[in-house]
Amino acid sequence: MAQWLKQFSRTKTLDTENLKTTDLTRCLGVFDLTSLGIGSTLGAGIYVLAGQVARDQAGPAVVLSFFIAAVASFLSGLCYAEFGARIPKTGSAYTYCYITVGELWAFVIGWNMIMENMIGAASVGKAWSQYFDSILNNTISHSIRTTVGDFHQVWLGQYPDFFAFSLLIVITVILALGVKMSSVVTSILTVINLLVIAFIIGAGCFFIEGDNWTGGEGFFPYGASGVLAGAATCFYAFVGFDVIATSGEEARNPGRTIPIAIVLTLIVCFLAYFGVSAIMTLMEPYSKLSYSAPLAEVFAQRGLPAAKYVIAVGALCGLTASMMGSIFPLPRIIFAMARDGLVFAFLGIVNPTTCTPIWATLSAGLLTAFLAMLLDLQQLVEMMSIGTLMAYALVAICVLILRYQPGHTGLGKQENLDFANEQARVGEKTGLVSSKSDQSITKYTQQDSAAVKRPASADAIGSMAGQVESSFDESGGDMKRSLVINEDKDASSDKDSLDKEKDQPSLRSSRFVLWCTIVAVILLIAFCAHIIFATDYIVKHSWWAILLTCIMGGALSCAVVLIARQPQNDMVLSFKVPFVPYIPVLSIFINVYLMLKLSVATWIRFGIWMFIGLIIYFFYGLKHSSENSTLSSSISSDILLKGQQAKLQDAATLQDAATVDDTASKDER
């Protein structure tokens, strides 16, 4: 049992060389990544969602709902931006969790991200097919149902959607041809979509009426609760920016491009949602907005019926870009998991010509196409939310834990700058050759003014016994080793060094933060469950509900304050989340709250999907994990190192004894 627990909690070993080298092609700049993020995030929902939220939940205050949702998404975006700059590897939240909280949680997140992107791409493909079919007066569906027939099962769709299947196969082929081809197509579609949105906002400005905001029931017809309910719905409109972090191994100068692209994506998407919802509710009273096509009908009532064709073009481009944005990260997550040995190895093969994970792309695209063709995805769409929200929450937890750990993990600011300069010299294709000083392990443990370089797994094994500080002398290259018995207590005699060390996280302080984080997450889950299921009692001022709220809120605040009082790691990063631990904790709270708001049926389907995944992990992943060999190698190195240290100590003892004998002989003379 203890051995299993060690395997579940083992973290991924990182070295600087592996962080920089990749079998994929580093060819994506800020514009490419931003287009990919906007395309994935800003789908056709902007043409429908804003009208639905305004009519049913928030009224004209839908603009505030989008603002609150954007701020909540921005908190998660900051956490992804820090990790994207620190660890430029494919896999996004899966890789970040593997490095920080261990293998089992990493597999859970990776498996759920596969589900999320598969269902997302399939549902968008089905929506594209149905939207296009409606433009053609249902000609496609009528032809298929007449020729093939209908399905009569609950979980299946009304008919086999061959058009959606064909569409997803075409998108899969485009993605398999290479990341640059995918980026160009996505950029074109995103630009067209943004131009259509600009047309809507610009043309709508000539038809606005201020009375639609100030007259009637006013700006807040549903009150503050309606605005918050609308914000919870609008939050899902900003899901998709994490595709940028998934492209970590295909980004040029990732320490700069990934954070900038994430921030730009969220800003552009917010401005688009804000502008469209404002224009829509200013052109037409919120209560009269159409449910299915509000924008087209609003412009038709203002004497611009031709606008519906422009909107249709924008919607189809938005759907296509969103579909590509859902499929794009899917093979990269599978590729990362296959490379780590957690899923089948053939899925990690990279085509040398296109530099894409070819089998992961084709198999994922084919399975997604079959889902779109056969299933009724309406019941499964909510399952996407669990994977996304869980990934957002765990990335925030990882930022919190890593910020208070001793040592350096990932690439610092200077290393990212050196990496960018090296990329500029080498060109588009990576396989960068780093300097000798960079061909070493990136986890550093600071001891006085020297930096100790050790593998992450060896760090975990040797942290209790001590650390070995190694150095080479310039003349002969002889290695001198000295055993540091206790990194918490053993300090330099120099007073300045001692004071400096007090400001650095230690093994003890990092463990304290880890336990405080676990307690804080448990309290957050309990607190969110309480305010969701006991809302009526809190509103009625029931004494027990108010007391529980105060107790859990107070305990949570104490845990956060205790974390904040611990020393943070001083590693200089290209991008850092500000106001740690408060922003990560707030991000965790928002995502946990939204997860608990999902239906029971969604959690049951999630449990079934996880059961399938854990069977694969226990019977394949545990045995074939790449960390098995790393862990064995680290143990062997540790044993060998301790043996060499014992020999050195024995030699030193013999030398001291000989010196004593020589001194005694001289005294006798």
C-alpha positions as CSV (number, residue, x, y, z in Angstrom):
1,M,0.0,0.0,0.0
2,A,2.8,2.4,0.9
3,Q,4.5,1.7,-2.4
4,W,1.3,2.5,-4.3
5,L,0.9,5.8,-2.4
6,K,4.5,6.7,-3.4
7,Q,3.7,5.9,-7.1
8,F,0.5,8.0,-6.9
9,S,2.3,11.0,-5.5
10,R,5.5,10.9,-7.5
11,T,6.1,14.0,-9.5
12,K,7.6,14.5,-12.9
13,T,11.3,15.0,-13.2
14,L,12.3,18.1,-15.1
15,D,15.6,19.2,-16.5
16,T,16.5,22.3,-18.5
17,E,17.4,20.4,-21.6
18,N,14.0,18.6,-21.7
19,L,12.2,21.9,-21.1
20,K,13.8,23.4,-24.2
21,T,13.9,20.5,-26.6
22,T,10.8,19.0,-28.4
23,D,9.9,16.8,-31.3
24,L,7.2,19.4,-32.3
25,T,7.9,22.7,-34.2
26,R,8.2,26.0,-32.4
27,C,6.6,28.3,-34.9
28,L,3.8,30.1,-33.1
29,G,4.2,33.7,-32.2
30,V,1.9,36.1,-30.2
31,F,-0.5,36.6,-33.1
32,D,-0.8,32.9,-33.8
33,L,-1.4,32.0,-30.2
34,T,-3.8,34.9,-29.6
35,S,-5.8,33.9,-32.8
36,L,-5.9,30.3,-31.6
37,G,-7.1,31.4,-28.1
38,I,-9.8,33.8,-29.4
39,G,-11.0,31.3,-32.0
40,S,-11.3,28.6,-29.3
41,T,-13.0,30.9,-26.8
42,L,-15.1,33.2,-29.0
43,G,-17.3,30.7,-30.8
44,A,-20.8,31.2,-32.1
45,G,-22.1,31.6,-28.5
46,I,-21.6,35.4,-28.8
47,Y,-24.5,35.5,-31.4
48,V,-26.9,33.6,-29.1
49,L,-25.7,33.5,-25.5
50,A,-25.8,37.3,-24.8
51,G,-29.4,37.4,-25.9
52,Q,-30.4,34.4,-23.8
53,V,-28.7,35.7,-20.6
54,A,-30.2,39.2,-21.1
55,R,-33.7,37.9,-21.6
56,D,-33.9,35.3,-18.9
57,Q,-31.4,36.2,-16.2
58,A,-29.9,39.7,-16.1
59,G,-31.7,42.1,-18.5
60,P,-29.5,45.1,-19.6
61,A,-27.2,44.3,-16.7
62,V,-25.9,41.4,-18.8
63,V,-22.9,43.7,-19.5
64,L,-22.0,43.5,-15.8
65,S,-22.5,39.7,-15.9
66,F,-19.9,39.4,-18.7
67,F,-17.6,41.7,-16.7
68,I,-17.8,39.6,-13.6
69,A,-17.3,36.4,-15.6
70,A,-14.3,38.0,-17.4
71,V,-12.7,38.9,-14.0
72,A,-13.2,35.4,-12.7
73,S,-11.7,33.9,-15.9
74,F,-8.8,36.3,-15.7
75,L,-7.9,34.9,-12.3
76,S,-7.5,31.4,-13.9
77,G,-5.8,32.9,-16.9
78,L,-3.1,34.5,-14.7
79,C,-2.4,31.0,-13.1
80,Y,-2.1,29.5,-16.6
81,A,0.2,32.3,-17.7
82,E,2.7,31.8,-14.9
83,F,2.9,28.0,-15.6
84,G,3.0,28.6,-19.3
85,A,6.1,30.8,-18.9
86,R,7.7,28.6,-16.3
87,I,7.1,25.2,-17.9
88,P,6.9,25.5,-21.7
89,K,5.7,21.9,-22.3
90,T,2.7,20.5,-24.0
91,G,-0.1,19.2,-21.9
92,S,-1.2,22.3,-20.0
93,A,-2.9,21.5,-16.7
94,Y,-1.9,17.8,-17.0
95,T,1.8,18.7,-17.1
96,Y,1.5,21.3,-14.4
97,C,-0.2,18.9,-12.0
98,Y,2.3,16.1,-12.7
99,I,5.1,18.4,-11.7
100,T,3.5,19.7,-8.6
101,V,0.9,17.4,-7.0
102,G,1.7,14.0,-8.4
103,E,1.0,11.4,-11.0
104,L,-2.5,10.3,-10.0
105,W,-4.0,13.8,-10.0
106,A,-2.2,14.5,-13.3
107,F,-3.9,11.5,-14.9
108,V,-7.3,12.5,-13.5
109,I,-6.9,16.0,-15.0
110,G,-5.5,14.7,-18.3
111,W,-8.2,12.1,-18.7
112,N,-10.9,14.7,-18.0
113,M,-9.3,17.2,-20.5
114,I,-9.5,14.5,-23.2
115,M,-13.2,14.1,-22.4
116,E,-13.8,17.9,-22.3
117,N,-12.2,18.5,-25.7
118,M,-13.8,15.5,-27.4
119,I,-17.3,16.4,-26.3
120,G,-16.6,20.1,-27.0
121,A,-15.4,19.5,-30.6
122,A,-18.2,17.0,-31.3
123,S,-20.9,19.3,-30.0
124,V,-19.6,22.2,-32.0
125,G,-19.4,20.0,-35.1
126,K,-23.0,19.0,-34.6
127,A,-24.1,22.6,-34.0
128,W,-22.2,23.6,-37.2
129,S,-24.1,20.9,-39.1
130,Q,-27.5,21.9,-37.7
131,Y,-26.9,25.6,-38.3
132,F,-25.9,25.1,-41.9
133,D,-28.8,22.7,-42.4
134,S,-31.2,25.4,-41.1
135,I,-29.9,27.9,-43.7
136,L,-30.7,25.3,-46.4
137,N,-34.2,24.7,-44.9
138,N,-33.3,21.4,-43.4
139,T,-32.5,19.8,-46.8
140,I,-29.5,17.8,-45.5
141,S,-31.3,16.2,-42.5
142,H,-34.4,15.5,-44.5
143,S,-32.3,13.7,-47.1
144,I,-30.4,11.6,-44.6
145,R,-33.6,10.6,-42.6
146,T,-35.4,9.7,-45.8
147,T,-32.5,7.5,-47.1
148,V,-31.0,6.0,-43.9
149,G,-33.8,6.4,-41.3
150,D,-34.0,7.6,-37.7
151,F,-32.5,6.4,-34.5
152,H,-34.9,5.4,-31.7
153,Q,-32.5,5.3,-28.7
154,V,-32.3,7.8,-25.8
155,W,-28.5,8.3,-26.0
156,L,-28.4,8.5,-29.8
157,G,-29.2,11.4,-32.0
158,Q,-32.3,11.7,-34.1
159,Y,-30.4,10.5,-37.2
160,P,-26.8,9.7,-38.2
161,D,-25.3,13.1,-38.9
162,F,-22.9,12.2,-41.7
163,F,-22.3,15.9,-42.4
164,A,-20.9,16.6,-38.9
165,F,-18.8,13.4,-39.3
166,S,-17.3,14.6,-42.6
167,L,-16.7,18.1,-41.2
168,L,-14.7,16.8,-38.2
169,I,-12.7,14.5,-40.5
170,V,-11.7,17.5,-42.6
171,I,-10.7,19.5,-39.6
172,T,-8.7,16.6,-38.3
173,V,-6.8,16.3,-41.6
174,I,-6.0,20.0,-41.5
175,L,-4.6,19.6,-38.0
176,A,-2.6,16.6,-39.0
177,L,-0.9,18.6,-41.8
178,G,1.0,20.7,-39.2
179,V,0.6,23.3,-36.6
180,K,1.4,26.2,-38.9
181,M,-1.3,25.2,-41.3
182,S,-3.8,24.9,-38.4
183,S,-2.7,28.3,-37.1
184,V,-3.2,30.0,-40.5
185,V,-6.7,28.6,-41.0
186,T,-7.7,29.5,-37.4
187,S,-6.3,33.0,-37.8
188,I,-8.3,33.6,-41.0
189,L,-11.5,32.4,-39.4
190,T,-10.9,34.4,-36.2
191,V,-10.2,37.6,-38.2
192,I,-13.5,37.1,-40.2
193,N,-15.4,36.5,-37.0
194,L,-13.9,39.6,-35.3
195,L,-14.8,41.7,-38.4
196,V,-18.4,40.5,-38.2
197,I,-18.5,41.4,-34.5
198,A,-17.1,44.9,-35.3
199,F,-19.8,45.3,-38.0
200,I,-22.5,44.4,-35.5
201,I,-21.2,46.9,-32.9
202,G,-20.5,49.7,-35.5
203,A,-23.8,49.3,-37.4
204,G,-25.8,48.9,-34.2
205,C,-24.5,52.2,-32.8
206,F,-26.8,54.0,-35.3
207,F,-29.9,52.3,-33.8
208,I,-29.4,52.5,-30.0
209,E,-32.1,53.8,-27.7
210,G,-31.1,54.8,-24.2
211,D,-34.7,54.1,-22.9
212,N,-34.1,50.4,-23.3
213,W,-31.6,50.7,-20.3
214,T,-33.3,53.4,-18.2
215,G,-37.0,53.0,-18.9
216,G,-39.4,50.1,-18.0
217,E,-38.0,47.9,-15.3
218,G,-34.6,49.7,-15.4
219,F,-31.1,48.4,-15.8
220,F,-31.5,45.7,-13.1
221,P,-34.8,44.0,-13.7
222,Y,-33.7,40.8,-12.1
223,G,-31.7,42.4,-9.3
224,A,-28.2,41.6,-8.1
225,S,-29.0,37.9,-7.9
226,G,-29.8,37.9,-11.6
227,V,-26.5,39.5,-12.5
228,L,-24.6,36.9,-10.5
229,A,-26.6,34.0,-12.0
230,G,-25.9,35.5,-15.4
231,A,-22.2,35.7,-14.6
232,A,-22.1,32.0,-13.7
233,T,-23.6,31.3,-17.2
234,C,-21.3,33.8,-18.9
235,F,-18.2,32.2,-17.3
236,Y,-18.4,29.3,-19.7
237,A,-18.2,31.7,-22.6
238,F,-14.6,32.4,-21.6
239,V,-13.6,28.8,-21.5
240,G,-11.0,27.9,-24.2
241,F,-8.0,30.1,-23.5
242,D,-6.1,27.1,-22.0
243,V,-5.5,25.9,-25.5
244,I,-2.7,28.5,-25.5
245,A,-0.9,26.8,-22.6
246,T,-1.4,23.4,-24.4
247,S,0.8,24.8,-27.2
248,G,3.8,25.3,-24.9
249,E,6.1,23.2,-27.1
250,E,5.1,24.9,-30.3
251,A,5.4,28.5,-29.1
252,R,8.4,30.7,-30.0
253,N,9.8,32.4,-26.8
254,P,7.1,30.8,-24.6
255,G,8.1,32.8,-21.6
256,R,6.9,35.9,-23.3
257,T,4.3,34.8,-25.9
258,I,2.1,32.5,-23.7
259,P,1.3,35.1,-21.0
260,I,0.8,37.9,-23.5
261,A,-1.5,35.7,-25.7
262,I,-3.6,34.6,-22.7
263,V,-4.1,38.1,-21.5
264,L,-4.9,39.5,-25.0
265,T,-7.3,36.6,-25.6
266,L,-9.3,37.3,-22.5
267,I,-9.3,41.1,-23.1
268,V,-10.5,40.8,-26.7
269,C,-13.2,38.3,-25.8
270,F,-14.5,40.4,-23.0
271,L,-14.7,43.5,-25.3
272,A,-16.5,41.5,-27.9
273,Y,-19.0,40.0,-25.5
274,F,-19.5,43.4,-23.7
275,G,-19.9,45.3,-27.0
276,V,-22.4,42.9,-28.6
277,S,-24.5,42.5,-25.4
278,A,-24.6,46.3,-24.9
279,I,-25.6,47.0,-28.5
280,M,-28.2,44.3,-28.5
281,T,-29.9,45.5,-25.3
282,L,-29.7,49.1,-26.4
283,M,-31.3,48.3,-29.8
284,E,-34.2,46.2,-28.5
285,P,-35.9,45.8,-25.0
286,Y,-34.4,42.7,-23.4
287,S,-37.8,41.1,-22.9
288,K,-38.4,41.1,-26.7
289,L,-35.1,39.4,-27.7
290,S,-35.4,36.2,-29.7
291,Y,-34.2,33.0,-28.1
292,S,-32.5,31.4,-31.1
293,A,-31.3,34.3,-33.3
294,P,-31.6,37.6,-31.4
295,L,-29.1,39.6,-33.4
296,A,-30.5,38.8,-36.8
297,E,-34.0,39.7,-35.7
298,V,-32.9,42.9,-34.1
299,F,-31.3,44.1,-37.3
300,A,-34.2,42.9,-39.4
301,Q,-36.6,45.0,-37.3
302,R,-34.4,48.0,-37.9
303,G,-34.6,47.7,-41.6
304,L,-31.3,45.7,-42.2
305,P,-32.5,42.2,-43.0
306,A,-29.4,41.5,-45.1
307,A,-27.4,41.7,-41.8
308,K,-28.5,38.1,-41.0
309,Y,-26.3,36.9,-43.8
310,V,-23.3,38.7,-42.4
311,I,-24.1,37.3,-39.0
312,A,-24.5,33.8,-40.5
313,V,-21.0,34.1,-42.0
314,G,-19.6,35.2,-38.6
315,A,-21.4,32.4,-36.8
316,L,-20.1,29.7,-39.1
317,C,-16.5,31.1,-38.9
318,G,-16.8,31.3,-35.1
319,L,-18.1,27.7,-35.0
320,T,-15.3,26.4,-37.2
321,A,-12.6,28.2,-35.2
322,S,-14.1,26.9,-32.0
323,M,-14.2,23.4,-33.4
324,M,-10.5,23.6,-34.4
325,G,-9.7,25.1,-31.0
326,S,-11.3,22.1,-29.3
327,I,-9.6,19.5,-31.4
328,F,-6.2,21.2,-31.5
329,P,-5.2,20.6,-27.8
330,L,-6.8,17.1,-27.7
331,P,-3.9,15.2,-29.5
332,R,-1.3,17.2,-27.6
333,I,-2.7,16.2,-24.2
334,I,-2.8,12.5,-25.4
335,F,0.7,12.9,-26.8
336,A,2.0,14.3,-23.4
337,M,0.3,11.4,-21.5
338,A,1.7,8.8,-23.9
339,R,5.2,10.3,-23.7
340,D,5.0,9.9,-20.0
341,G,3.8,6.3,-20.3
342,L,0.4,6.8,-18.8
343,V,-1.5,5.9,-21.9
344,F,-0.6,3.7,-24.9
345,A,2.9,4.5,-26.3
346,F,2.0,4.5,-30.0
347,L,-0.1,7.7,-29.4
348,G,3.2,9.5,-28.6
349,I,4.6,9.0,-32.1
350,V,5.4,12.3,-33.9
351,N,5.4,12.5,-37.7
352,P,8.9,13.7,-38.8
353,T,7.5,15.6,-41.8
354,T,4.6,17.5,-40.2
355,C,6.0,17.5,-36.6
356,T,2.6,16.6,-35.2
357,P,1.5,13.7,-33.0
358,I,0.0,11.9,-36.0
359,W,-1.6,8.9,-34.3
360,A,-3.0,10.9,-31.4
361,T,-4.5,13.4,-33.9
362,L,-6.0,10.9,-36.2
363,S,-7.4,8.6,-33.5
364,A,-8.8,11.5,-31.5
365,G,-10.3,13.2,-34.5
366,L,-11.9,9.9,-35.7
367,L,-13.4,9.2,-32.3
368,T,-14.7,12.7,-32.0
369,A,-16.3,12.5,-35.5
370,F,-18.1,9.2,-34.5
371,L,-19.4,10.9,-31.4
372,A,-20.8,13.8,-33.4
373,M,-22.4,11.4,-35.9
374,L,-24.1,9.0,-33.5
375,L,-24.8,10.6,-30.1
376,D,-27.2,13.1,-28.7
377,L,-24.6,15.4,-27.2
378,Q,-27.1,17.7,-25.5
379,Q,-27.1,15.5,-22.4
380,L,-23.3,15.3,-22.4
381,V,-22.4,18.9,-22.9
382,E,-22.4,19.6,-19.1
383,M,-19.6,17.0,-18.7
384,M,-17.3,19.5,-20.4
385,S,-17.7,21.9,-17.5
386,I,-16.4,19.4,-14.9
387,G,-13.1,18.8,-16.8
388,T,-12.5,22.5,-17.3
389,L,-13.4,23.7,-13.9
390,M,-11.4,21.0,-12.2
391,A,-8.4,21.8,-14.3
392,Y,-8.7,25.5,-13.5
393,A,-8.9,24.8,-9.8
394,L,-5.9,22.4,-9.7
395,V,-3.7,24.8,-11.7
396,A,-4.5,27.5,-9.1
397,I,-3.6,25.0,-6.3
398,C,-0.3,24.2,-8.1
399,V,0.6,27.8,-8.3
400,L,-0.1,28.2,-4.6
401,I,2.0,25.1,-3.6
402,L,4.9,25.8,-6.0
403,R,5.3,29.4,-4.9
404,Y,6.1,28.4,-1.3
405,Q,8.4,25.4,-2.2
406,P,12.2,25.7,-1.8
407,G,14.3,25.4,-4.9
408,H,13.7,26.5,-8.5
409,T,11.3,24.6,-10.8
410,G,11.1,25.4,-14.5
411,L,12.7,28.2,-16.5
412,G,13.4,31.6,-14.8
413,K,13.3,34.9,-16.6
414,Q,17.0,34.9,-17.6
415,E,16.7,31.3,-18.8
416,N,13.7,32.2,-20.9
417,L,15.7,35.1,-22.4
418,D,18.6,32.8,-23.2
419,F,16.2,30.3,-24.7
420,A,14.6,33.0,-26.9
421,N,18.1,34.2,-28.1
422,E,19.0,30.6,-28.8
423,Q,15.8,30.1,-30.8
424,A,16.5,33.2,-32.8
425,R,19.9,31.8,-33.8
426,V,18.8,28.2,-34.5
427,G,15.6,29.1,-36.4
428,E,12.1,27.8,-36.4
429,K,12.9,24.1,-35.8
430,T,13.9,23.4,-32.2
431,G,16.1,20.8,-30.8
432,L,18.1,23.6,-29.2
433,V,21.5,22.9,-27.8
434,S,21.8,24.5,-24.5
435,S,25.0,25.6,-22.8
436,K,26.8,23.3,-20.4
437,S,25.5,25.1,-17.4
438,D,21.9,24.6,-18.8
439,Q,22.4,20.8,-19.3
440,S,21.5,20.2,-15.7
441,I,18.5,19.6,-13.5
442,T,16.3,22.6,-13.0
443,K,15.2,22.0,-9.5
444,Y,17.6,24.0,-7.4
445,T,17.9,24.0,-3.6
446,Q,19.6,27.0,-2.3
447,Q,22.1,26.5,0.5
448,D,23.8,29.8,1.5
449,S,25.0,31.4,-1.7
450,A,25.5,28.1,-3.7
451,A,22.8,26.4,-5.8
452,V,22.4,22.6,-5.6
453,K,21.2,20.9,-8.7
454,R,19.3,17.7,-8.3
455,P,16.5,15.7,-10.0
456,A,13.0,16.3,-8.7
457,S,12.6,12.7,-7.7
458,A,15.9,12.5,-6.0
459,D,14.9,15.7,-4.2
460,A,11.8,14.0,-2.8
461,I,13.8,10.9,-1.8
462,G,16.8,12.7,-0.2
463,S,15.0,15.6,1.4
464,M,14.7,13.8,4.8
465,A,18.2,12.6,5.0
466,G,20.0,15.6,3.6
467,Q,21.3,17.1,0.5
468,V,24.6,16.8,-1.4
469,E,26.4,19.9,-2.5
470,S,28.7,19.1,-5.5
471,S,31.3,21.3,-7.1
472,F,34.1,20.8,-9.6
473,D,37.5,22.4,-9.1
474,E,38.9,24.0,-12.3
475,S,42.2,22.2,-12.4
476,G,41.5,18.5,-12.4
477,G,37.7,18.3,-12.4
478,D,37.7,16.5,-9.1
479,M,34.3,16.4,-7.4
480,K,34.1,17.4,-3.8
481,R,31.0,16.4,-1.9
482,S,29.8,17.5,1.5
483,L,26.8,16.2,3.3
484,V,24.3,18.7,4.5
485,I,22.5,17.0,7.4
486,N,19.6,19.4,7.9
487,E,18.7,22.1,5.5
488,D,16.5,23.9,8.0
489,K,19.1,24.2,10.8
490,D,22.5,24.0,9.0
491,A,23.5,27.6,8.1
492,S,26.5,29.6,7.3
493,S,28.5,31.3,10.0
494,D,28.1,34.5,8.1
495,K,25.3,36.6,9.6
496,D,24.1,38.1,6.3
497,S,23.7,34.6,4.7
498,L,21.7,33.5,7.8
499,D,19.4,36.5,7.5
500,K,18.9,35.9,3.8
501,E,18.1,32.2,4.3
502,K,15.4,33.1,6.8
503,D,13.5,34.8,3.9
504,Q,13.6,31.7,1.8
505,P,11.1,28.8,2.0
506,S,12.4,25.7,3.8
507,L,11.3,22.1,3.7
508,R,9.4,22.7,7.0
509,S,7.7,25.9,5.7
510,S,6.8,24.2,2.4
511,R,5.2,21.3,4.2
512,F,3.3,23.7,6.5
513,V,1.9,25.5,3.4
514,L,1.0,22.2,1.8
515,W,-1.1,21.1,4.8
516,C,-2.6,24.6,5.1
517,T,-3.6,24.4,1.4
518,I,-5.2,21.0,1.9
519,V,-7.2,22.4,4.8
520,A,-8.1,25.5,2.8
521,V,-9.4,23.4,-0.2
522,I,-11.5,21.2,2.1
523,L,-12.9,24.3,3.8
524,L,-13.6,25.9,0.4
525,I,-15.5,22.8,-0.7
526,A,-17.6,22.7,2.5
527,F,-18.2,26.5,2.4
528,C,-19.3,26.4,-1.3
529,A,-21.6,23.4,-0.5
530,H,-23.1,25.3,2.4
531,I,-23.8,28.5,0.6
532,I,-25.3,26.5,-2.3
533,F,-27.6,24.1,-0.4
534,A,-28.4,26.4,2.5
535,T,-29.0,29.6,0.6
536,D,-32.7,29.8,1.7
537,Y,-31.7,29.4,5.4
538,I,-29.0,32.0,5.1
539,V,-31.4,34.5,3.4
540,K,-33.9,33.8,6.2
541,H,-31.2,34.5,8.8
542,S,-31.4,31.1,10.5
543,W,-29.0,31.1,13.4
544,W,-27.4,27.8,12.6
545,A,-26.8,28.7,8.9
546,I,-25.3,32.1,9.9
547,L,-23.1,30.4,12.6
548,L,-21.8,27.8,10.2
549,T,-21.1,30.5,7.6
550,C,-19.1,32.5,10.1
551,I,-17.1,29.5,11.4
552,M,-16.2,28.2,8.0
553,G,-15.4,31.6,6.7
554,G,-13.3,32.4,9.7
555,A,-11.4,29.1,9.5
556,L,-10.7,29.6,5.8
557,S,-9.5,33.1,6.4
558,C,-7.1,31.9,9.1
559,A,-5.7,29.2,6.7
560,V,-5.1,31.8,4.0
561,V,-3.4,34.2,6.4
562,L,-1.1,31.4,7.7
563,I,-0.1,30.7,4.1
564,A,0.5,34.4,3.4
565,R,2.9,34.6,6.4
566,Q,5.2,32.0,5.0
567,P,8.3,32.9,2.9
568,Q,7.8,32.8,-0.8
569,N,10.3,31.5,-3.4
570,D,12.4,34.3,-4.9
571,M,12.8,32.7,-8.3
572,V,12.6,35.4,-10.9
573,L,10.0,34.4,-13.5
574,S,9.0,35.9,-16.8
575,F,5.5,36.2,-15.4
576,K,4.2,35.8,-11.9
577,V,0.6,35.7,-10.5
578,P,0.3,38.8,-8.3
579,F,-1.1,38.8,-4.8
580,V,-0.4,35.2,-4.0
581,P,-2.1,33.4,-2.1
582,Y,-5.2,35.5,-2.4
583,I,-5.8,35.3,-6.2
584,P,-5.2,31.5,-6.4
585,V,-7.6,31.0,-3.5
586,L,-10.2,33.2,-5.1
587,S,-9.8,31.3,-8.3
588,I,-10.2,27.9,-6.5
589,F,-13.4,29.2,-4.8
590,I,-15.0,30.3,-8.0
591,N,-14.3,27.0,-9.8
592,V,-15.3,24.8,-6.9
593,Y,-18.6,26.8,-6.5
594,L,-19.4,26.3,-10.2
595,M,-18.5,22.6,-10.0
596,L,-20.9,22.0,-7.2
597,K,-23.7,23.8,-9.1
598,L,-23.6,21.1,-11.8
599,S,-26.4,18.5,-11.9
600,V,-26.2,15.1,-10.2
601,A,-26.6,13.3,-13.5
602,T,-23.4,15.2,-14.7
603,W,-21.5,13.9,-11.7
604,I,-22.7,10.3,-12.4
605,R,-21.5,10.5,-16.0
606,F,-18.2,11.9,-14.7
607,G,-17.8,9.0,-12.3
608,I,-18.4,6.5,-15.2
609,W,-15.8,8.2,-17.4
610,M,-13.3,8.3,-14.5
611,F,-13.9,4.6,-13.8
612,I,-12.8,3.8,-17.3
613,G,-9.8,6.0,-17.1
614,L,-8.6,4.6,-13.8
615,I,-8.8,1.1,-15.2
616,I,-6.3,2.2,-17.9
617,Y,-4.1,3.9,-15.3
618,F,-4.0,1.0,-12.8
619,F,-3.4,-1.7,-15.4
620,Y,-1.2,0.2,-17.9
621,G,-0.1,3.6,-16.7
622,L,1.4,2.5,-13.3
623,K,3.6,-0.1,-15.0
624,H,4.7,1.9,-18.0
625,S,5.1,5.3,-16.4
626,S,8.4,7.0,-17.4
627,E,8.9,8.0,-13.7
628,N,9.5,4.3,-12.9
629,S,12.9,4.3,-14.4
630,T,13.6,7.8,-13.2
631,L,12.8,6.8,-9.6
632,S,14.9,3.7,-9.8
633,S,17.8,5.7,-11.2
634,S,17.5,8.3,-8.5
635,I,17.5,5.7,-5.8
636,S,20.6,4.0,-7.3
637,S,22.4,7.3,-7.6
638,D,21.5,8.2,-4.0
639,I,22.8,4.8,-2.7
640,L,26.0,5.2,-4.8
641,L,26.5,8.7,-3.6
642,K,26.1,7.7,0.0
643,G,28.6,4.9,-0.5
644,Q,31.1,7.2,-2.0
645,Q,30.6,9.7,0.9
646,A,31.2,6.8,3.4
647,K,34.5,6.0,1.6
648,L,35.5,9.6,1.7
649,Q,34.7,9.8,5.4
650,D,36.7,6.6,6.0
651,A,39.6,7.9,4.1
652,A,39.5,11.2,6.0
653,T,39.4,9.2,9.3
654,L,42.4,7.1,8.3
655,Q,44.3,10.3,7.2
656,D,43.5,11.9,10.6
657,A,44.7,8.8,12.4
658,A,47.9,8.8,10.3
659,T,48.4,12.5,11.1
660,V,48.0,11.8,14.8
661,D,50.6,9.0,14.6
662,D,53.1,11.2,12.8
663,T,52.6,13.9,15.4
664,A,53.2,11.4,18.2
665,S,56.3,10.1,16.6
666,K,57.7,13.6,16.2
667,D,57.0,14.4,19.9
668,E,58.8,11.2,21.0
669,R,61.9,12.3,19.0
